[in-house]
Amino acid sequence: MAIKTPYVAVDGIVQLFDEKDNFQGIVLIERKNPPLGLAIPGGFVDIGETVEDAVKREMKEEISLDVEIVRILGVYSDPKRDPRFHTVSVVFICKAYGMPKASSDAKEVKIFKLEEIPFDKLVFDHEKILKDFINR
């Protein structure tokens, strides 16, 4: 009998800073693939990869930035959080410098001040995740 388990993913709340360490905002992506909308950049963990390595790889692939992990925000595992299949995501708070550029699954990259995040345009459970982040 085959064991079926949820997919393991990572998401990175990337806090962007300028060269003088001034907070610029957080990086969100406009998704290329369904579900369409704004999302926290992220993706799936590869076999043989740690979640820490996965979040760094995904941030490099999706938004072209090298990130420093600050800490884990939390683990999000509601079976209904992803309309495609059951996904468990480890969400990291990260720090980065430079200008993000969209690639991989990201159609476009946007930087938002915390008070300007368009919560109604977020996909998955990213509204809940970002509100958890802001309220910490």
Secondary structure, DSSP 8 states (H G I E B T S, - for coil): ------EEEEEEEEEEE-TT--EEEEEEEEESSSS-SEE--EEE--TT--HHHHHHHHHHHHH----EEEEEEEEE--TTSSSSS-EEEEEEEEEEES-----TTEEEEEEE-GGG--GGGB-TTHHHHHHHHHT-
